[in-house]
């Protein structure tokens, strides 16, 4: 969509006096507009992805130790200790 529009902006920056020049660099208003649009196209999805991962909750996983202890509990009931 905005690919290769910077060449048009470079060509028009030589003819327009509204270009911002910093040393050897010329920045046309069209280039600034392209930069803002590209930033919006990347910033909004990035923020949505970050918020999605912040809001998801971890699954309730049973640790292997707890699972092993749970499996041992029924076997304790069947074992008798004679003193």
Residue pairs with C-beta under 8 A, 6 or more apart in sequence:
2 34
2 37
2 38
5 30
5 34
6 31
6 34
8 30
9 28
9 30
9 31
9 34
10 26
10 28
10 31
12 28
12 30
13 19
13 26
13 27
13 28
13 31
14 26
16 28
16 29
18 28
18 29
19 26
19 27
19 28
19 29
20 26
20 27
20 28
20 32
21 27
62 70
